[in-house]
Amino acid sequence: MNKACDVLVVGAGPVGLTLANLLGQQGVDVLVVEREHELIDYPRAVGIDDEALRAMQTAGLVDEVLPHTIPDQKIYMINGDGAILSEVNPTTREFGWPRRNGFVQPLVDRVLLAGLDRFPSAAVRFGAEVVDLTEEADGVVAALANGETVRARYVVAAEGGSSPTRKRLGISFEGETRPTDGIVIDVANDPIGTPHAVFGGDPARSYASIALPHGIRRWEFTLFEDEGEADVEDDAFVFGLLAPHVPDPSKLDIIRRRVYRHHARIAGRFRHGRIFLAGDAAHVMPVVGGQGWNSGIRDAFNLGWKLAAVVKGLSADGLLDTYETERLGHVTQMVAVSLRMAKEMTDHDPEKAAERDRIAAARTPEEREAQKRQVFKPQPRFDRGVVVHTPLPVSKSLPARDVPRLAGTIFPQPRATDADGAEMLLDDATGQGWRILAWNNDPTAFLSAERRAALDRLGARLVQVVPTAQLSWTRERAAAGVTVVGDLGGEPSLQAWFDARPVGAVILRPDHVIAAECLTQELDEVVARVLEAACAV
């Protein structure tokens, strides 16, 4: 049996499943094919961040994901003597969710798989291996191992770091692979019982000890060059690794033990005609930074709305070029940060470890606080792509301030109210998709009929943000098609955000990135530029 679809996703991992859910929401005909006969049941990632949780919120699955998380999970970086080198404990909620969360990946993957049942246009086939891809003028033909074919307008390869698609296309995968492996040991009935994670930079043997939801604990240990699979299967060897951590390793309820390899690599390109690479197929990074899984979700979030727009005829194909333009720079930063952290915590040279300890001990209170707030983690910031950079407004009605322009960054998500006064997160109050937020103004007053029609085609929401004190009055007088949102005040809040910025309106993309910011009187012109950047037709 041969099949046709709009988008073929190769790989039913978290990236492929997230992308399929986002496309299914938009009514895109999407098929996920997976060569295995079921979801992988062993945990790989152990941390989900606030950006990824916001993506789950957008996909309508965050309530099902949260039960499998440990919110606000602290990380302690310690040396061989147990002294704390640094603490990571960001507790703010810029994007509406905890910035660091432990989680059980297989259970979240199941949530993503079950989420596809909501959409008649989305399907998954297990035991279906893609063995060849042939690009044609208007699509791609995928040949399956069983002789069937699937014809799709676009293909997204999200089948892991060893991606056959990437190799088949001859795309480079530059970077480095560590000469030694690591071992993962997952244990039920956590014998430690504390909620945090510990990364031990012990020059004798580096390790990690991580609390996971549902009473699971993970240990990770570095293996040396003369150690391998045979040792991992030896109880005496494994118990020896765990002996410094628990009173009696022989009484542990070990779920699994696996060997893994440390990589830090990035594909030479993320697009080849109508075929895209996402997740580990496009980039892999050391686990210490906890950003491999999250970076893949960012790929899906960035690519999902763009594929939907092109498939539905709302944007030209050129929009899809911005996927690599926007994602490559941030992924490169994230791989570098993860690699630096991995080398710092897994260096087994006693002299280098001692120097690391001296540097950590000399940190100022301000530097320690910065580490705690996770300022080392680069936030996505797009200089090019679907983003319009406007000059700083000059007006005697504005204080003279040298503030950074925020186009190309992620818009915050404070709590707000809907038009009826019910309190909720901003994205739930405004609805998803393209949005124009105007502070205390009716955005329709600043948009031409031509621009309104173009925004209507995109399904954009026009949002009037007012203090809650004005909510009922504004709601009764709101223009047709305008969503009224009440600001709760305080910090953080929408009023605080606009108060700190020399702008009265902001244009948000479906992935919550600020496409542009401007004075309200400039809105029509700036919207036109954003539509052009989005290749809107």
Number of C-alpha atoms within 10 A of each C-alpha: 7 11 12 17 18 20 27 28 27 27 28 28 24 26 30 29 27 29 31 33 31 26 30 25 19 17 15 23 21 28 24 24 23 22 18 14 10 11 16 14 11 15 16 15 17 21 26 25 22 20 25 22 25 22 20 22 20 22 21 15 20 18 12 16 21 15 15 20 22 22 22 20 24 21 20 22 19 20 21 18 9 13 13 17 20 20 19 21 20 20 17 15 15 17 23 20 22 21 24 26 23 25 27 23 25 19 18 20 22 18 20 27 21 13 20 22 14 11 18 13 19 23 18 19 16 15 14 20 18 22 15 14 19 10 18 12 8 10 20 22 20 23 19 19 14 12 10 13 18 19 23 23 20 22 28 25 24 32 27 22 20 13 18 17 23 26 12 11 11 11 17 14 20 12 14 13 14 11 11 15 19 20 21 20 19 23 20 16 14 20 18 15 12 12 18 18 21 19 23 25 27 20 19 13 16 21 24 20 21 25 24 29 18 15 15 21 24 22 21 22 21 23 22 12 9 7 14 15 14 8 14 19 13 10 12 13 14 18 17 12 17 18 13 10 14 13 12 12 19 15 10 17 14 17 14 13 19 14 17 16 14 19 20 20 23 23 21 15 16 24 19 15 15 19 22 23 27 32 25 24 27 30 28 28 30 25 20 19 18 19 24 25 23 21 26 27 26 24 25 29 26 23 26 23 21 26 25 22 23 18 19 15 14 18 22 16 17 14 20 25 16 20 23 19 17 22 21 20 14 18 24 15 15 26 24 17 19 22 21 14 15 20 13 15 23 21 18 17 11 13 11 13 20 14 11 17 18 12 11 15 14 10 14 10 9 9 14 18 17 17 18 19 17 17 13 11 14 12 13 18 17 22 15 14 19 25 27 23 18 15 9 17 12 10 9 7 7 11 10 11 10 9 10 8 15 19 25 25 19 21 20 19 20 22 22 26 24 23 21 12 17 11 17 15 17 23 21 16 21 25 16 20 17 21 25 27 25 25 23 20 18 23 22 22 12 17 20 13 11 11 18 17 12 18 21 14 13 20 14 21 20 25 26 26 29 24 18 19 11 13 20 15 10 22 19 10 9 16 16 8 12 17 22 28 29 29 27 20 16 9 10 16 19 25 19 13 15 15 12 11 21 23 19 19 26 25 26 27 24 19 23 26 23 25 32 26 30 25 16 21 14 16 26 20 14 22 24 17 18 20 20 16 19 24 18 21 14
